[in-house]
Amino acid sequence: CACEVVLLGASVRMGRSDKRFRTFLRANEATLSDKKTGYFLCAGAPELVEDIMNRDLPPALLAKAAAKSAFGGELNVAAQKNIFSKLIVRAMRSSIKSKELDDDLCYSDEQGFPEILPDSIARFADEIKRI
C-alpha cells in the first residue's frame, strides 16, 4: 500500500477490542510497522482504553503510533441483538449509575450512555494532521 497514513480503529466489547481488529494487526504487523499509523478505540469506558490498547495491540505498533485515542461510545440496551448482551449492558449501566459519575446523565434505555467524545476525536485528527 502506498498510503501515507494508516488509521485503524475498533469497538470495545466486554473489555476487549474487536477480534478482527486484533487479528488484522497481528497479521499485518510488519507492513504497518513501516507506516505512519494512528489507532483509536470506541468504548463506553474511555478511561480503560489505554489499558486495552496496551494489552490488545502489538507493542511495536503501539510504541510507533503517531496518534492513539479513545472516541467514547455508547452502552445502548436497545441496540443489543440478544438477551444476554442486553442483560450485560443493563448491568454495566446500573453499575456506572450507582457510582454517581454524573447526576445529569440520562439513564433510560433509549439513550446512548455514556457518549461519543468529540473533543477526543478532534485532538486525534489534529495529531494526524501534524504528521
C-alpha positions in Angstrom: 0.0 0.0 0.0 1.3 3.5 -0.9 -0.7 5.1 1.9 0.9 8.0 3.7 -1.0 7.4 7.0 -3.0 4.4 8.1 -5.8 4.9 10.7 -7.3 1.9 12.3 -9.9 1.6 15.0 -12.3 -0.8 16.6 -15.1 -1.1 19.0 -14.6 -2.5 22.5 -16.9 -5.1 24.0 -16.5 -6.7 27.3 -13.1 -5.1 27.8 -11.5 -6.3 24.6 -11.1 -4.7 21.2 -12.8 -6.5 18.3 -11.1 -9.8 17.5 -11.0 -9.0 13.8 -9.0 -5.8 14.6 -6.5 -7.7 16.8 -6.1 -10.4 14.1 -5.6 -7.8 11.4 -2.9 -6.0 13.4 -1.0 -9.2 14.1 -1.3 -10.4 10.5 -0.1 -7.1 9.2 2.4 -6.0 11.9 5.4 -6.0 9.5 3.6 -3.9 6.9 2.2 -1.5 9.5 5.5 -1.0 11.3 6.8 0.8 8.2 3.8 3.2 8.1 2.7 6.3 10.0 -0.2 5.0 12.0 -3.0 6.1 14.3 -5.2 3.9 16.4 -8.5 4.6 18.1 -11.0 2.6 20.1 -14.7 3.2 20.6 -15.5 2.3 24.2 -18.2 3.1 26.7 -15.4 3.4 29.4 -12.8 5.5 27.7 -10.7 5.6 30.9 -9.9 1.9 30.2 -8.8 2.3 26.6 -5.1 2.8 27.3 -5.0 -0.5 29.2 -7.0 -2.2 26.4 -4.6 -0.8 23.8 -1.5 -2.0 25.8 -3.0 -5.5 26.0 -4.5 -5.8 22.5 -2.1 -4.0 20.2 1.3 -5.4 19.3 3.8 -3.4 21.4 6.0 -2.4 18.5 3.0 -0.9 16.7 1.7 0.9 19.8 5.1 2.4 20.5 5.5 3.7 17.0 1.9 5.1 16.7 1.6 8.8 15.8 -1.7 9.0 17.5 -3.8 7.0 19.9 -7.2 7.8 21.2 -10.5 6.8 22.9 -13.5 8.1 21.0 -16.1 7.2 23.7 -19.0 5.0 22.9 -22.5 4.0 24.0 -24.0 1.5 26.3 -27.3 1.3 24.4 -29.5 -1.6 25.6 -31.9 -1.2 22.6 -29.0 -1.7 20.2 -28.1 -5.1 21.6 -29.0 -8.1 19.4 -29.6 -10.8 22.1 -30.9 -11.0 25.6 -27.5 -11.9 27.1 -26.0 -8.7 25.7 -29.0 -6.7 26.8 -28.6 -8.0 30.4 -24.9 -7.3 30.5 -25.3 -3.7 29.1 -28.1 -3.1 31.6 -25.8 -4.3 34.4 -23.0 -2.1 33.2 -25.2 1.0 33.0 -26.6 0.3 36.5 -23.0 -0.1 37.9 -22.0 3.2 36.4 -25.1 4.9 37.6 -24.6 3.6 41.1 -21.1 5.1 41.2 -22.8 8.5 40.5 -20.3 9.6 38.0 -22.6 12.3 36.6 -26.0 13.0 38.1 -27.1 14.9 34.9 -26.8 11.9 32.6 -29.9 10.2 31.3 -30.1 6.6 32.1 -33.1 5.5 30.0 -32.6 2.5 27.7 -33.3 4.8 24.7 -30.3 7.0 25.4 -26.7 6.0 24.4 -24.7 6.1 27.5 -22.0 7.2 28.1 -21.3 9.2 25.0 -19.1 9.9 22.0 -16.2 12.2 22.8 -16.0 14.9 20.0 -13.1 16.7 21.7 -11.1 13.5 21.8 -11.8 12.8 18.1 -10.7 16.4 17.3 -7.5 16.0 19.2 -6.8 12.7 17.3 -7.4 14.5 14.0 -5.1 17.3 14.9 -2.3 14.8 15.8 -2.8 13.1 12.5 -2.6 16.4 10.6 0.7 17.2 12.2 2.4 14.0 10.8 
